[in-house]
Amino acid sequence: DERTADFTYARLMSSREDEPTGMTDEELNAIAAKTREWAKNGDVFAYFISGAKVRNPAAAMALIEKVK
């Protein structure tokens, strides 16, 4: 990670179809922690983009709940 702007843009590419929320709770917790770190330096724009398109909305909603 190298800061080049006053915001962070993250493409999260590891959701999977075999997980109801796209990722395990442990994986989502790790991403939530990283997102909180990024937010200390400005806005964060993160979205899920992967082959498991059917799980990406659930992954995004689960992440939102974790960073609230």
DATA-V885089 format. One record per residue. OMEGA is omega in whole degrees, -180 to 180 (999 if undefined). Layout:
omega
OMEGA
OMEGA
This chain:
omega
177
-177
179
-180
179
175
177
178
-177
173
-177
-167
-174
176
-177
180
-177
176
-179
178
177
-180
176
178
179
179
179
177
179
179
178
178
179
179
177
177
178
-176
177
-178
-180
-179
178
175
-177
176
180
177
-180
178
180
-175
-178
-179
-176
177
179
178
180
180
178
179
178
179
-178
-178
178
999
